[in-house]
Amino acid sequence: MEVGIKIKEYLESNGISQAFVGREANINPVKLNMALNGKRRMTFDEYSTVCYVLGVNTDYFLKPRMPDKK
């Protein structure tokens, strides 16, 4: 599952609006919405700022995975 979608689910389950996160993280609301709906990738700077606003570590929404084998 994409990180943006995980963040969106976290926001919904905790009653936090995208508008609040966008404002506090200084991210354009359209860009944030697209990232949270899996239509664009969030930059690491955006991701780390969103995590800061939410009060979680940057590893909160990430899970390690094995690299693809060729």
PyMOL commands that set and color helices and strands:
alter all, ss='L'
color gray80, all
select helices_A, chain A and resi 3-13+18-25+29-36+44-54
alter helices_A, ss='H'
color red, helices_A
deselect
rebuild
show_as cartoon
